[in-house]
Amino acid sequence: MAAVVLVAGLTQGIGVLPSPSLPPHLRVCTGKTCRADGSALVLRRFEQLACELGGFEAAGCSCLGQCGNGPNVVALTCGAGEPRRFVGVRKAATIAAVLEVALGIDVPEPLVELQATASRARRLASQGLLAEAARAYDDGLRAAGGYSSLRAELQAGMQELRERMRTTD
């Protein structure tokens, strides 16, 4: 399991706590610094896991403090004590570890690997390594199985990459 950094004393940015009748919530900071650190992708990963696994909801929120240590995430569980904040949440394994530690949700290893593959493909494409990105997208699509939200992201990424490759030829 990836290391997860838990920070105590959260008091800002989380908005309204969920009512006892709602599932646990994860809030991902979408403030300026966390956004620059990749919080939009982290939020997308949590939303995909919520879709695939159920049992929680994910949404963006304003600054959670600890700027420069992000992306930052807070777990809100009804009647289970104080909100728990996690800092430096970037990688697929860390995202899975937050779910396990904060909410007791086990993310299957193939799903963690698939999220890591999708992130690697996106990173390679942004670096201009188009052939390597295409292989990573292809690997992900072969492994996606029934994970519909990740399959859709991989297909969209592959289509975008194909269009980009056509324009560079």
C-alpha positions as CSV (number, residue, x, y, z in Angstrom):
1,M,0.0,0.0,0.0
2,A,1.2,3.5,-0.8
3,A,2.1,5.9,2.0
4,V,-0.7,8.2,3.0
5,V,-0.1,11.4,4.9
6,L,-2.9,12.3,7.3
7,V,-3.0,15.8,8.7
8,A,-5.1,16.6,11.9
9,G,-6.9,19.7,12.7
10,L,-9.0,20.4,9.5
11,T,-11.3,23.3,9.9
12,Q,-11.6,25.1,6.5
13,G,-12.8,24.6,3.0
14,I,-14.9,21.5,3.4
15,G,-18.3,23.0,3.1
16,V,-21.3,21.3,4.6
17,L,-20.8,17.9,6.3
18,P,-22.9,15.1,4.8
19,S,-26.1,14.1,6.6
20,P,-26.2,10.7,8.2
21,S,-28.4,9.3,5.4
22,L,-25.8,10.1,2.8
23,P,-22.7,8.0,1.9
24,P,-19.2,9.2,2.9
25,H,-17.8,12.1,0.9
26,L,-14.3,12.9,-0.3
27,R,-13.5,16.5,-1.1
28,V,-10.6,17.3,-3.3
29,C,-9.1,20.8,-3.1
30,T,-9.5,22.6,-6.4
31,G,-7.8,25.8,-5.1
32,K,-5.1,27.4,-7.2
33,T,-2.1,25.6,-5.8
34,C,-3.7,22.2,-5.7
35,R,-5.1,22.7,-9.2
36,A,-1.5,23.4,-10.4
37,D,-0.4,20.2,-8.6
38,G,-3.0,18.1,-10.5
39,S,-6.1,18.0,-8.3
40,A,-8.4,17.9,-11.3
41,L,-7.0,14.5,-12.3
42,V,-7.1,13.3,-8.7
43,L,-10.8,14.3,-8.5
44,R,-11.5,12.5,-11.7
45,R,-9.8,9.4,-10.4
46,F,-11.9,9.5,-7.2
47,E,-15.1,10.1,-9.3
48,Q,-14.2,7.0,-11.4
49,L,-13.7,4.9,-8.3
50,A,-17.0,6.1,-6.9
51,C,-18.6,5.0,-10.2
52,E,-16.9,1.7,-10.3
53,L,-17.0,0.7,-6.6
54,G,-19.8,2.8,-5.0
55,G,-20.0,3.5,-1.3
56,F,-18.8,7.1,-1.4
57,E,-19.1,10.4,-3.4
58,A,-16.4,12.7,-4.5
59,A,-16.5,16.4,-5.2
60,G,-14.2,19.4,-5.5
61,C,-13.9,22.0,-2.8
62,S,-12.2,25.3,-1.9
63,C,-8.7,25.4,-0.3
64,L,-8.1,23.0,2.6
65,G,-4.9,24.6,3.7
66,Q,-1.5,22.9,3.5
67,C,-0.9,24.7,0.2
68,G,2.2,23.4,-1.6
69,N,1.7,19.9,-0.1
70,G,-1.2,19.0,-2.4
71,P,-3.3,17.9,-3.9
72,N,-5.1,17.7,-0.7
73,V,-8.2,15.5,0.1
74,V,-10.5,15.4,3.0
75,A,-12.7,12.4,4.0
76,L,-16.1,13.2,5.6
77,T,-17.8,10.3,7.2
78,C,-21.1,10.7,9.0
79,G,-20.9,10.1,12.7
80,A,-17.4,8.8,12.5
81,G,-15.5,11.6,14.2
82,E,-13.6,14.6,12.7
83,P,-13.0,15.0,9.0
84,R,-9.6,13.5,7.9
85,R,-7.3,15.4,5.6
86,F,-4.7,13.8,3.4
87,V,-1.9,15.7,1.6
88,G,0.2,14.9,-1.4
89,V,-2.4,12.7,-3.0
90,R,-1.2,12.2,-6.6
91,K,-0.6,8.6,-7.6
92,A,-3.2,5.9,-8.2
93,A,-1.8,3.8,-5.3
94,T,-2.1,6.8,-3.0
95,I,-5.7,7.4,-4.1
96,A,-6.5,3.8,-3.4
97,A,-4.8,4.0,0.0
98,V,-6.9,7.1,1.0
99,L,-10.0,5.1,0.3
100,E,-8.8,2.2,2.3
101,V,-7.6,4.2,5.3
102,A,-10.4,6.8,5.4
103,L,-13.4,4.8,4.3
104,G,-12.4,1.1,4.5
105,I,-13.0,0.7,0.8
106,D,-10.6,-1.8,-0.8
107,V,-9.7,-0.9,-4.4
108,P,-8.8,-4.0,-6.5
109,E,-5.2,-3.9,-7.7
110,P,-6.1,-4.2,-11.4
111,L,-8.2,-1.0,-11.0
112,V,-5.2,0.8,-9.4
113,E,-2.9,-0.4,-12.2
114,L,-5.4,0.7,-14.8
115,Q,-5.6,4.2,-13.3
116,A,-1.8,4.4,-13.2
117,T,-1.7,3.3,-16.9
118,A,-4.2,6.0,-17.9
119,S,-2.1,8.6,-16.0
120,R,1.1,7.4,-17.6
121,A,-0.5,7.5,-21.1
122,R,-1.7,11.1,-20.5
123,R,1.8,12.1,-19.2
124,L,3.6,10.6,-22.2
125,A,1.2,12.3,-24.6
126,S,1.8,15.7,-22.9
127,Q,5.6,15.1,-23.2
128,G,5.2,14.6,-27.0
129,L,6.1,10.9,-26.8
130,L,3.2,9.9,-29.0
131,A,4.1,6.3,-29.9
132,E,4.8,5.5,-26.2
133,A,1.5,7.1,-25.2
134,A,-0.4,5.1,-27.9
135,R,1.1,1.9,-26.5
136,A,0.1,2.9,-23.0
137,Y,-3.5,3.7,-24.0
138,D,-3.6,0.4,-25.9
139,D,-2.4,-1.5,-22.9
140,G,-5.0,0.2,-20.8
141,L,-7.8,-0.5,-23.2
142,R,-6.9,-4.2,-23.3
143,A,-6.9,-4.3,-19.5
144,A,-10.0,-2.2,-18.9
145,G,-12.5,-5.1,-18.8
146,G,-15.7,-4.0,-17.3
147,Y,-14.4,-0.7,-15.8
148,S,-16.6,1.5,-18.0
149,S,-15.5,4.9,-16.6
150,L,-11.8,4.2,-17.2
151,R,-12.5,2.6,-20.5
152,A,-14.3,5.8,-21.7
153,E,-11.3,7.9,-20.5
154,L,-8.8,5.7,-22.3
155,Q,-10.9,5.6,-25.5
156,A,-11.2,9.4,-25.5
157,G,-7.4,9.8,-24.8
158,M,-6.6,7.4,-27.7
159,Q,-8.9,9.2,-30.0
160,E,-7.3,12.6,-29.1
161,L,-3.9,11.0,-29.6
162,R,-4.8,9.7,-33.0
163,E,-6.0,13.1,-34.1
164,R,-2.8,14.7,-32.8
165,M,-0.7,12.1,-34.6
166,R,-2.6,12.8,-37.9
167,T,-1.9,16.6,-37.6
168,T,1.8,16.0,-37.0
169,D,2.3,13.7,-40.0
